[in-house]
Amino acid sequence: MPKNWWERVKFPRNYGKTLETIDSIWQLYWPKLLQHKEKNRLTKMTQLRMRKLALRTREKQWSWIRLPIHFSVLISWSVS
């Protein structure tokens, strides 16, 4: 069965150790081009995750200030 031809491998959360794991496991079975593609894919996912984490921490630094209605009207008049 084709579904049994694949094996799921849980990678470490550390980026460097994950690259080493890809090198050690994949060099036995896959050509260099596929290894390189998988490393690029991992790098892309890691960068995306880091950007999301940076945005999440930056959003938490802001705090909203609740103003009375007459202040918000003054602010909107001064802008337009």
N, C-alpha and C positions, 0 to 999 in steps of 0.2 A: 504494500500500500504506500502511495506517495506521502501520506501524512506521517508515516513512520520514518521517512528518510531524513527528517529534520530534527534537530535537537535544540531546545532553548537553553541558552547559557546566560546565567545571571551575572552581569558585570559589576565590578566594584564601583562605588560612587566616586572614587578618586579618578580623575581624568588620566593621569599618568599610568596608574595601574591598569586601567581599562585598555589603554593603547598597548601595553605589554601583553595583556591577555589576548588581544586580537592578534598580535604578532605570534605568540606561542601556539595558540590553538589553530589559527587559520593557515599558518604556513604549511601545515601538513596536507591540507585538502584543497586550498583555493589558490588561483594564480595571483601574482603580485598586483595586477590591475584591480581585481575585486577587493583585495586587502586595502589598497589605496582608496578606493571608493568608499568603503565602509568607514575608514578613518576620517575621511572628509565629512561623511554623514554624521559621525559622532561629534566632530568638531562643530559642525553647524548646530546640532541640537544643544550642545553645551553652551555655545555662545548665545543662543536664543534663551536658554534657561537663565543664564547670568544677566541678560538684559531684563528679563521679567522680574528677577529678584531685585535688581537695582531700581526698577520702576516701583515695585511694591514698597520698598523701604523709603523711597523718596516721597511717595504719596502719603505715607504715615507721618511724615514730618510736618505736613501742612495741617492746620486746624482751622475749621470754619468758624467765623465770628457771626453771631446772630445780631443783626441790627434792627432797630425799630423801623417801621414802614416809612416814616418820613425821611429817614436817612437814605434809604435806597432810592426814594423818589428824587432826592437832591443829587445823588450820584448819577442817576440816569439822565437828569437834565443837563448836568455839567458835561457829560460825554457827548451828547448830541447837539 
